[in-house]
Amino acid sequence: MTLIKKRKVIIVFILLTLMVVILSQISHASFTYTVQSGDTLWKLSQRFGVSIASIKSANNYWSDMIRPGQRLVIPTSSGNTEGQKIHTVQSGDTLWKLSQRYGVSITAIKSANNYWSDVIRLGQRLIIPTGSVDTGTSQPPSNNGGQGGYTAQDKNLLSRLISAESRGEPFEGQVAVGGVVLNRVKSSQFPNTIPGVIYQPYQFSPVLDGSINKPATSSAIRAMEAALTGWDPSYGSLFFYNPTKVRAGNYVWSRPIVRKIGNHVFAK
């Protein structure tokens, strides 16, 4: 082999090596996921540890609705922009504690994750934008309904209602029941606290028959936590009911139906 041929072989080898490196970096920056039945953007963001905004941006897709069979590009954590890190929520973590630990504002954390609830859950993965930023407070925010925070008593009551209202229903349906309660708390049509909504006269049958006093199931507790993190499978509904158990002519039949999950219909 002549010297010129040897040089050509070396050059080709170097180019091929560079191509492999580049392709490897690209493949690790993102991957394609096919949407399955029951998937939501919130579920995908939690499963893959990326924000909903990142998924939407990677796909140039800005709707909150996804459908089975849809193919989405999922940016991986290695594909996060420079100046960010991923934090997995540990027991005792709060957004205030994370803002103090990393020196960034609570608003910056929420914005990086397109996540606006004040409640975070164990195991949740959050993008933390790094950099020294004024956190805006030296004390943790007060824990009251007006601030979006809920007491242990509120959470226990909500989980017991979910348990009593949706025992045997799909997990998504249980979360949706919690979502209805929280939607009512935010609505001017109902009381602005969880106890106020749940104990409002003639609204929930478990309050009338006493079954709300039974301990919540483990799935109901998980559903309560999911609802408090912002997942709302009811899509903003203010009502839910089982059509086979509600008499014809009841007020809820006049409400616009949003969707059906298990045995429950959810309506606005």
KOLNU-625194 format. One record per residue (C-alpha): x negated, z negated, y negated. Coordinates in pm, 1 decimal, always signed. Layout:
N
<<X; Z; Y>>
...
***
This chain:
268
<<+0.0; +0.0; +0.0>>
<<-143.3; +101.8; -337.1>>
<<-188.6; -143.4; -620.2>>
<<+92.4; +21.0; -818.4>>
<<+337.2; -15.4; -527.6>>
<<+238.9; -381.3; -483.5>>
<<+310.2; -444.5; -851.3>>
<<+650.5; -277.3; -821.5>>
<<+737.8; -492.3; -521.0>>
<<+637.2; -807.7; -708.2>>
<<+842.5; -708.4; -1012.3>>
<<+1150.0; -635.2; -797.5>>
<<+1108.9; -970.2; -620.3>>
<<+1088.4; -1155.7; -952.6>>
<<+1398.8; -979.0; -1083.3>>
<<+1595.3; -1056.8; -768.2>>
<<+1491.6; -1422.1; -789.9>>
<<+1608.3; -1442.2; -1151.1>>
<<+1943.5; -1286.2; -1057.1>>
<<+1994.9; -1541.9; -780.2>>
<<+1921.1; -1828.7; -1020.1>>
<<+2159.7; -1692.2; -1285.4>>
<<+2439.5; -1631.9; -1034.8>>
<<+2389.2; -1979.2; -889.4>>
<<+2424.9; -2135.5; -1234.7>>
<<+2739.2; -1934.4; -1304.2>>
<<+2901.0; -2028.6; -972.8>>
<<+2835.9; -2394.9; -1037.5>>
<<+2980.5; -2377.8; -1387.5>>
<<+3329.7; -2304.8; -1256.1>>
<<+3532.4; -2211.2; -951.2>>
<<+3871.6; -2057.8; -883.0>>
<<+4160.4; -2269.7; -755.8>>
<<+4493.9; -2142.7; -622.3>>
<<+4783.7; -2357.2; -741.4>>
<<+4975.7; -2530.4; -461.8>>
<<+5334.2; -2655.9; -455.9>>
<<+5355.4; -2984.0; -647.3>>
<<+5043.8; -2920.8; -857.2>>
<<+5050.6; -2990.2; -1229.7>>
<<+4779.6; -2952.4; -1492.6>>
<<+4762.5; -3332.4; -1510.0>>
<<+4704.8; -3359.3; -1133.4>>
<<+4432.2; -3092.3; -1144.2>>
<<+4259.3; -3259.6; -1438.6>>
<<+4249.8; -3589.4; -1245.9>>
<<+4144.1; -3428.7; -916.1>>
<<+3855.0; -3229.0; -1062.3>>
<<+3750.7; -3461.8; -1343.7>>
<<+3800.7; -3218.9; -1630.4>>
<<+4040.5; -3228.5; -1922.9>>
<<+4364.3; -3033.3; -1935.6>>
<<+4232.6; -2866.6; -2252.3>>
<<+3921.1; -2748.9; -2062.3>>
<<+4132.4; -2590.9; -1788.6>>
<<+4356.1; -2417.3; -2043.8>>
<<+4056.0; -2294.2; -2242.3>>
<<+3875.8; -2160.7; -1932.9>>
<<+4184.3; -1956.2; -1846.1>>
<<+4294.3; -1869.1; -2200.9>>
<<+4627.0; -2013.5; -2084.2>>
<<+4813.7; -2250.4; -2313.5>>
<<+5139.4; -2323.5; -2134.6>>
<<+5193.7; -2668.8; -1980.3>>
<<+5362.0; -2508.2; -1678.5>>
<<+5179.1; -2368.7; -1374.6>>
<<+5329.3; -2204.3; -1066.1>>
<<+5238.0; -2194.1; -693.6>>
<<+5004.9; -1903.6; -616.5>>
<<+4863.3; -1891.1; -968.0>>
<<+4481.0; -1868.4; -971.9>>
<<+4304.3; -2090.2; -1223.2>>
<<+3939.0; -2112.4; -1319.8>>
<<+3837.8; -2479.7; -1299.8>>
<<+3530.2; -2567.8; -1508.6>>
<<+3320.1; -2823.4; -1322.7>>
<<+3158.8; -3128.8; -1476.1>>
<<+2824.5; -2941.9; -1478.3>>
<<+2996.6; -2688.0; -1696.8>>
<<+3088.5; -2941.6; -1965.6>>
<<+2950.6; -2871.1; -2306.7>>
<<+2628.5; -3041.2; -2410.7>>
<<+2680.3; -3388.3; -2554.2>>
<<+2937.5; -3503.7; -2299.8>>
<<+2930.8; -3719.1; -1989.9>>
<<+3184.5; -3816.3; -1725.7>>
<<+3291.4; -4180.3; -1686.3>>
<<+3490.6; -4299.0; -1385.8>>
<<+3721.0; -4579.4; -1493.9>>
<<+3632.1; -4914.8; -1334.9>>
<<+3835.2; -5232.0; -1298.0>>
<<+3872.2; -5396.8; -1638.1>>
<<+3798.2; -5084.3; -1841.3>>
<<+4007.1; -5005.9; -2147.4>>
<<+3974.3; -4727.5; -2403.3>>
<<+3858.5; -4987.1; -2655.2>>
<<+3583.7; -5112.4; -2422.2>>
<<+3468.8; -4755.9; -2352.1>>
<<+3461.4; -4675.0; -2723.3>>
<<+3239.2; -4979.9; -2782.5>>
<<+3013.7; -4907.8; -2482.8>>
<<+2948.3; -4545.1; -2570.1>>
<<+2968.8; -4570.0; -2947.7>>
<<+3249.5; -4318.4; -2990.7>>
<<+3598.2; -4356.9; -3129.3>>
<<+3905.5; -4397.1; -2911.1>>
<<+4045.5; -4087.0; -3080.6>>
<<+3734.8; -3886.0; -2983.9>>
<<+3773.7; -3985.9; -2617.2>>
<<+4142.4; -3895.6; -2620.1>>
<<+4074.3; -3563.9; -2793.2>>
<<+3796.5; -3467.9; -2547.2>>
<<+4038.3; -3522.0; -2259.4>>
<<+4356.4; -3400.0; -2430.6>>
<<+4491.8; -3736.0; -2316.5>>
<<+4695.6; -3941.8; -2561.6>>
<<+4813.8; -4245.5; -2368.7>>
<<+4657.6; -4584.3; -2447.5>>
<<+4662.5; -4674.0; -2077.6>>
<<+4387.6; -4565.0; -1835.9>>
<<+4384.4; -4622.2; -1460.8>>
<<+4128.0; -4720.5; -1200.0>>
<<+3938.6; -4416.5; -1067.4>>
<<+4042.6; -4189.2; -1355.0>>
<<+3758.6; -3961.5; -1473.8>>
<<+3715.6; -3926.0; -1849.1>>
<<+3495.9; -3696.2; -2053.7>>
<<+3297.1; -3910.6; -2298.3>>
<<+3165.1; -3719.9; -2600.4>>
<<+2827.6; -3877.4; -2678.8>>
<<+2679.7; -3947.7; -3016.1>>
<<+2686.6; -4239.5; -3254.1>>
<<+3032.9; -4247.6; -3405.9>>
<<+3208.2; -4523.9; -3597.1>>
<<+3460.2; -4665.8; -3354.0>>
<<+3677.9; -4775.8; -3640.1>>
<<+3733.6; -5132.0; -3518.7>>
<<+3534.1; -5434.2; -3406.6>>
<<+3829.9; -5589.2; -3228.8>>
<<+4049.6; -5455.0; -2949.6>>
<<+4389.4; -5322.9; -3057.9>>
<<+4689.8; -5548.1; -3013.2>>
<<+4885.9; -5500.0; -2691.0>>
<<+5240.2; -5428.4; -2797.7>>
<<+5502.5; -5165.0; -2743.0>>
<<+5455.1; -5019.9; -3090.7>>
<<+5092.4; -4941.6; -3006.0>>
<<+5184.0; -4783.8; -2671.8>>
<<+5049.5; -5084.8; -2479.0>>
<<+5252.3; -5266.4; -2214.0>>
<<+5228.1; -5619.6; -2078.9>>
<<+5188.0; -5712.1; -1713.9>>
<<+5553.3; -5818.4; -1717.6>>
<<+5656.0; -5475.6; -1849.6>>
<<+5461.3; -5301.6; -1573.4>>
<<+5600.9; -5527.4; -1303.8>>
<<+5956.5; -5467.6; -1423.6>>
<<+5906.3; -5090.8; -1439.0>>
<<+5755.2; -5077.9; -1089.5>>
<<+6047.7; -5282.5; -950.6>>
<<+6299.1; -5045.7; -1109.7>>
<<+6114.4; -4743.2; -966.5>>
<<+6110.5; -4910.3; -625.7>>
<<+6482.0; -4991.5; -631.5>>
<<+6593.4; -4656.5; -775.5>>
<<+6374.2; -4421.4; -574.0>>
<<+6288.9; -4585.7; -242.1>>
<<+6234.1; -4304.9; +9.1>>
<<+6201.2; -4037.8; -261.6>>
<<+5890.2; -3814.5; -294.5>>
<<+5606.6; -3971.9; -492.6>>
<<+5654.2; -3717.4; -771.8>>
<<+6019.5; -3822.3; -790.6>>
<<+5919.8; -4187.3; -819.0>>
<<+5685.0; -4106.0; -1107.7>>
<<+5965.6; -3906.9; -1270.0>>
<<+6193.8; -4212.9; -1263.0>>
<<+5923.4; -4406.2; -1448.2>>
<<+5891.7; -4113.4; -1686.8>>
<<+6262.2; -4133.1; -1772.5>>
<<+6228.4; -4500.6; -1866.9>>
<<+5923.7; -4429.8; -2085.7>>
<<+6096.9; -4131.1; -2244.7>>
<<+6384.9; -4360.2; -2337.0>>
<<+6143.1; -4611.3; -2490.1>>
<<+6013.8; -4331.6; -2716.8>>
<<+6362.0; -4200.1; -2799.3>>
<<+6561.7; -4324.9; -3098.0>>
<<+6872.4; -4315.7; -2876.5>>
<<+6758.1; -4614.7; -2669.2>>
<<+6583.6; -4952.2; -2710.2>>
<<+6209.8; -4923.4; -2781.3>>
<<+6082.6; -5156.2; -2507.7>>
<<+6076.3; -5129.3; -2128.8>>
<<+6290.8; -5444.1; -2077.4>>
<<+6530.1; -5324.8; -2347.0>>
<<+6577.0; -4988.2; -2175.3>>
<<+6606.8; -5126.5; -1822.9>>
<<+6843.5; -5410.4; -1911.3>>
<<+7060.5; -5201.7; -2142.3>>
<<+7414.8; -5260.0; -2006.9>>
<<+7546.6; -5026.5; -1736.4>>
<<+7241.7; -4798.4; -1725.0>>
<<+7070.6; -4873.8; -1391.9>>
<<+7254.9; -4974.6; -1074.8>>
<<+6968.4; -5195.1; -941.4>>
<<+7024.3; -5422.6; -1241.6>>
<<+7394.0; -5448.3; -1155.5>>
<<+7346.7; -5513.4; -782.0>>
<<+7034.8; -5732.2; -817.9>>
<<+6802.3; -5511.6; -613.4>>
<<+6569.1; -5486.6; -912.2>>
<<+6459.8; -5842.7; -832.3>>
<<+6299.3; -5734.2; -503.8>>
<<+5918.7; -5685.1; -500.1>>
<<+5804.1; -5331.7; -572.7>>
<<+5663.6; -5114.0; -295.8>>
<<+5299.4; -5006.1; -315.4>>
<<+5402.2; -4646.0; -385.2>>
<<+5627.8; -4760.7; -670.2>>
<<+5336.0; -4949.7; -824.1>>
<<+5118.7; -4637.8; -801.7>>
<<+5402.9; -4432.9; -950.6>>
<<+5433.4; -4678.9; -1238.8>>
<<+5059.8; -4647.5; -1308.9>>
<<+5079.2; -4267.5; -1296.3>>
<<+5372.9; -4263.9; -1538.3>>
<<+5187.8; -4490.8; -1780.5>>
<<+4887.2; -4256.5; -1780.1>>
<<+5109.9; -3980.6; -1915.9>>
<<+5224.6; -3785.5; -1609.6>>
<<+5591.0; -3697.9; -1657.9>>
<<+5736.0; -3482.3; -1375.5>>
<<+6078.9; -3523.6; -1538.0>>
<<+5961.5; -3301.9; -1826.0>>
<<+6098.0; -3529.3; -2095.5>>
<<+6426.3; -3617.2; -1925.5>>
<<+6633.8; -3912.1; -2045.6>>
<<+6865.0; -3928.1; -1743.0>>
<<+6846.4; -3902.1; -1363.7>>
<<+7111.0; -3934.6; -1093.9>>
<<+7198.4; -3852.4; -736.3>>
<<+7477.8; -3588.9; -751.7>>
<<+7622.7; -3711.2; -422.6>>
<<+7668.5; -4063.8; -558.0>>
<<+7790.9; -4003.4; -912.8>>
<<+8160.8; -3940.1; -952.8>>
<<+8284.3; -3618.0; -1112.7>>
<<+8349.6; -3651.0; -1483.8>>
<<+8068.3; -3900.0; -1540.2>>
<<+7890.7; -3850.7; -1872.4>>
<<+7558.2; -3753.3; -1709.1>>
<<+7712.7; -3438.0; -1560.5>>
<<+7734.4; -3297.4; -1913.4>>
<<+7360.5; -3332.2; -1976.0>>
<<+7136.8; -3020.0; -1944.8>>
<<+6957.7; -3032.1; -1607.8>>
<<+6577.9; -2998.7; -1625.5>>
<<+6484.2; -3008.6; -1257.8>>
<<+6561.5; -3159.4; -917.3>>
<<+6314.2; -3370.9; -718.6>>
<<+6421.1; -3503.2; -381.0>>
<<+6774.7; -3636.8; -410.0>>
<<+6759.8; -3689.3; -784.7>>
<<+6855.7; -3455.4; -1067.5>>
<<+6672.0; -3506.7; -1397.8>>
<<+6844.8; -3415.7; -1723.3>>
<<+6798.0; -3437.3; -2099.7>>
***
